[in-house]
Structure formats: structure tokens, C-alpha cells
Amino acid sequence: MSHEAAGVPTTRNDEDRQDNVPQGSDDVQDVQQGEAGEAAGPEEAEQRPEARLARAVQVAEQALIEFEIAVETFRVEVENFSRLHHQKLGPMYARLDELDALIAEARAAKTGDPEDERKAREARAVVMPMPGVDELFHDWMDTDGLSPEAAAMLTEQPVRPPKRVRPSEEARRLYRELARKAHPDLAQDEVERQRRDEFIARVNAAYGRGDVELLKELVAEWEAGPVQPPAPLSESEELYARLEWLSRRKELLTVLAKELEDGAIGSMLRMAPDDPDQLLEDIAEQLLGEVSRREAELAEMAQQ
């Protein structure tokens, strides 16, 4: 991920790097200034100010959509990597904690030192911590209530965990196509925005699961649906308000992208931007080595 400015995940090996949106949180403002202030040709000079402002809005909308696509694709990778990390490596981490506790307890039993006994108690507490609310409901709740995995368990349906960190190239291509065509920010009225919001929520869910067939069905559904012509932008006050909203939206996305980047999983993904799935295998190999070393240490202590 680039460190030039926060907010543009680059841990994906995108098939077209030009899909990455402009860097930084001032892109929309730059578009406003650049579009409104660039040197005008003879024909453009004769245009009404509202026409050039409308063009600035269109450019800002496209920039924001591209940025949202970049943030969403990275969010999916972070979510999938976190889930796979827990599934594949969780038992190894638990084994290491157990071995650390056994080693500390063996050392305390041998020395009788109060400090060693304290360390043994702390090591054992790590193995069986008191769960907090977040731990109790981990992977069971999301912004819409029960997570798909939790709902599947409660209804005795098979759970479909992600098979890999990054959805396939085909899934990513279809996702981009749908996001660009049906993005809610292209709506010109509230009814159309609601329709697009609901549709994009289904697109995001399908992409998060890497469901190529469902994404293809959604492409066909959108193409068969009603196409609303964009409402003419006439009032300069409305156009300026639109640009201000786009700018605020970009700032919020920049904060979200920065949080994803700075999180533990995002930091790990930056270690292997081209093959995050292999990173899990490498970490697993390292953990197995640590388990072997601790087991050897514990066995040596038992023989003494």
C-alpha cells in the first residue's frame, strides 16, 4: 500500500493499475479547482458557468466512485484475510499459549520463586482469558445484524467461508463493472438512490463471497432494469452543494481506508501485496517451528 497519502489501498494485484483512484483526501477539491480554474478555450469560454460546474461534478463523481471501489476491494481482502488467519492459524497460536503456560508452570514448580509463580499465573490466564463482549460476539454480528455465517449456523445451513483472501479476477472485473454502472452516487433523486443502494448492497455481498455466477446474474439484472436519464444540472447552488457532499464523502472514505491500512491485518497484507494467501502459509510454517521449539524445551525441562 502506498504511504504517500492515506486512503488508497494498493495491496491488490489489480489487472489495471489505472483503476486506483487519485491519492490523498483532497482529490475532490482538486477536481473542483482544476475544472473551474483551467484555461478555457474559445468555445468553452462562451459556456455558462453552470455548464462547466456540471462537468466538474461529473469528474468528481467518477473520482469518488473509483476511490470507493478501491476501498471496498481492500476491505474485502482485509475481512477475508482476517477470517482465514483465524481459521488456519488460531489453533497454532492457542498451542503456543498453552506451551508457554506449561513451561512457565514447570519452571515455577522447580524454582519455587514467587516471581516465577506470578509469571506462570499470567501465562495460564492468557490461555483461558475472560471473554469480553467483542469476543463473545466475534463473527456473529455485523452492521446488518447477524452475520451470514451466524445466520447459516442458526438455520442449519452450510457456512461458506472464503476460500482465499482475494476474490478471483473475474469476480473483481464484474464487481467493478457493476459498481461503476449502478453506484448510488450517480442517482439524481432519492428514489433512484434507494434503488441503487439496495442493488449495490447485493453486489457487495456477492463480491465478498467471490460468487462469480451471482455477479453475472446481477449484471444481467441491471442491464435489463430501467435506465433513468440523468436530470439536468441547472442551478449553481445545487452543483456547489453536490461538490461539497462529494468532498465530505471522500474525507470519510479516506479515514476508513487509513483505519484499514493501519490495522493489524492491513499491516500484514502490506507484507505480501501480490500473494496474501501464500503469506498465511509462510506464517503457519513459522508457527509450526515455534511450536516444535517450545515442545522440545518443555520435554527437556521434564527430564531434568
Solvent accessible surface area in square Angstrom, and as a share of the most:
residue,aa,sasa,rsa
1,M,25,0.11
2,S,28,0.18
3,H,145,0.65
4,E,151,0.68
5,A,32,0.24
6,A,27,0.21
7,G,0,0.00
8,V,0,0.00
9,P,0,0.00
10,T,28,0.16
11,T,1,0.01
12,R,4,0.01
13,N,58,0.30
14,D,10,0.05
15,E,92,0.41
16,D,36,0.19
17,R,116,0.42
18,Q,148,0.66
19,D,14,0.07
20,N,35,0.18
21,V,5,0.03
22,P,71,0.45
23,Q,69,0.31
24,G,13,0.13
25,S,42,0.27
26,D,79,0.41
27,D,8,0.04
28,V,1,0.00
29,Q,46,0.20
30,D,81,0.42
31,V,24,0.14
32,Q,44,0.20
33,Q,128,0.57
34,G,38,0.36
35,E,36,0.16
36,A,57,0.44
37,G,62,0.60
38,E,85,0.38
39,A,103,0.80
40,A,43,0.34
41,G,33,0.31
42,P,116,0.73
43,E,144,0.64
44,E,48,0.22
45,A,68,0.53
46,E,150,0.67
47,Q,91,0.40
48,R,144,0.53
49,P,95,0.60
50,E,34,0.15
51,A,46,0.36
52,R,69,0.25
53,L,14,0.07
54,A,17,0.13
55,R,133,0.49
56,A,0,0.00
57,V,1,0.01
58,Q,90,0.40
59,V,39,0.23
60,A,0,0.00
61,E,13,0.06
62,Q,85,0.38
63,A,15,0.11
64,L,0,0.00
65,I,0,0.00
66,E,36,0.16
67,F,1,0.00
68,E,23,0.10
69,I,4,0.02
70,A,2,0.01
71,V,4,0.02
72,E,26,0.12
73,T,1,0.00
74,F,0,0.00
75,R,75,0.27
76,V,1,0.01
77,E,0,0.00
78,V,19,0.11
79,E,70,0.32
80,N,5,0.02
81,F,0,0.00
82,S,40,0.26
83,R,50,0.18
84,L,9,0.05
85,H,30,0.13
86,H,108,0.48
87,Q,85,0.38
88,K,92,0.39
89,L,0,0.00
90,G,20,0.20
91,P,87,0.55
92,M,40,0.18
93,Y,86,0.33
94,A,59,0.46
95,R,97,0.36
96,L,18,0.09
97,D,49,0.25
98,E,44,0.20
99,L,0,0.00
100,D,55,0.28
101,A,0,0.00
102,L,58,0.29
103,I,11,0.06
104,A,13,0.10
105,E,59,0.27
106,A,36,0.28
107,R,99,0.36
108,A,8,0.06
109,A,90,0.69
110,K,133,0.56
111,T,77,0.45
112,G,44,0.43
113,D,59,0.31
114,P,102,0.64
115,E,77,0.35
116,D,26,0.13
117,E,71,0.32
118,R,92,0.34
119,K,100,0.43
120,A,8,0.06
121,R,154,0.56
122,E,90,0.40
123,A,20,0.16
124,R,77,0.28
125,A,60,0.47
126,V,89,0.51
127,V,34,0.20
128,M,154,0.69
129,P,88,0.55
130,M,178,0.79
131,P,65,0.41
132,G,32,0.31
133,V,109,0.62
134,D,115,0.60
135,E,112,0.50
136,L,111,0.55
137,F,111,0.46
138,H,95,0.42
139,D,68,0.35
140,W,87,0.31
141,M,105,0.47
142,D,65,0.34
143,T,140,0.82
144,D,134,0.70
145,G,24,0.23
146,L,85,0.42
147,S,8,0.05
148,P,86,0.54
149,E,27,0.12
150,A,1,0.01
151,A,40,0.31
152,A,15,0.11
153,M,101,0.45
154,L,112,0.56
155,T,84,0.49
156,E,161,0.72
157,Q,107,0.48
158,P,111,0.70
159,V,51,0.29
160,R,148,0.54
161,P,57,0.36
162,P,16,0.10
163,K,195,0.83
164,R,118,0.43
165,V,0,0.00
166,R,14,0.05
167,P,7,0.05
168,S,38,0.25
169,E,83,0.37
170,E,63,0.28
171,A,0,0.00
172,R,0,0.00
173,R,112,0.41
174,L,7,0.04
175,Y,8,0.03
176,R,7,0.02
177,E,45,0.20
178,L,1,0.00
179,A,4,0.03
180,R,76,0.28
181,K,87,0.37
182,A,0,0.00
183,H,13,0.06
184,P,12,0.08
185,D,4,0.02
186,L,42,0.21
187,A,11,0.09
188,Q,69,0.31
189,D,81,0.42
190,E,124,0.55
191,V,122,0.70
192,E,12,0.06
193,R,54,0.20
194,Q,106,0.47
195,R,72,0.26
196,R,26,0.09
197,D,60,0.31
198,E,102,0.46
199,F,11,0.04
200,I,21,0.11
201,A,60,0.47
202,R,114,0.42
203,V,0,0.00
204,N,42,0.21
205,A,49,0.38
206,A,0,0.00
207,Y,1,0.00
208,G,18,0.17
209,R,99,0.36
210,G,27,0.26
211,D,33,0.17
212,V,33,0.19
213,E,112,0.50
214,L,51,0.25
215,L,0,0.00
216,K,91,0.39
217,E,108,0.49
218,L,3,0.02
219,V,20,0.12
220,A,59,0.45
221,E,77,0.35
222,W,32,0.11
223,E,105,0.47
224,A,92,0.71
225,G,22,0.21
226,P,83,0.52
227,V,129,0.74
228,Q,103,0.46
229,P,107,0.67
230,P,106,0.67
231,A,50,0.38
232,P,124,0.78
233,L,59,0.29
234,S,61,0.39
235,E,90,0.40
236,S,31,0.20
237,E,121,0.54
238,E,109,0.49
239,L,1,0.00
240,Y,125,0.48
241,A,56,0.43
242,R,49,0.18
243,L,4,0.02
244,E,98,0.44
245,W,81,0.28
246,L,0,0.00
247,S,12,0.08
248,R,132,0.48
249,R,80,0.29
250,K,3,0.01
251,E,77,0.35
252,L,119,0.59
253,L,11,0.05
254,T,17,0.10
255,V,86,0.50
256,L,70,0.35
257,A,0,0.00
258,K,86,0.36
259,E,108,0.49
260,L,27,0.13
261,E,8,0.04
262,D,84,0.44
263,G,29,0.28
264,A,82,0.63
265,I,31,0.16
266,G,0,0.00
267,S,40,0.26
268,M,36,0.16
269,L,1,0.01
270,R,65,0.24
271,M,133,0.60
272,A,20,0.15
273,P,49,0.31
274,D,93,0.48
275,D,74,0.38
276,P,1,0.01
277,D,43,0.22
278,Q,85,0.38
279,L,15,0.07
280,L,1,0.01
281,E,85,0.38
282,D,56,0.29
283,I,21,0.11
284,A,16,0.12
285,E,126,0.56
286,Q,121,0.54
287,L,18,0.09
288,L,99,0.49
289,G,24,0.23
290,E,57,0.26
291,V,17,0.10
292,S,65,0.42
293,R,142,0.52
294,R,60,0.22
295,E,71,0.32
296,A,63,0.48
297,E,70,0.32
298,L,41,0.20
299,A,52,0.40
300,E,101,0.45
301,M,34,0.15
302,A,87,0.67
303,Q,155,0.69
304,Q,136,0.60
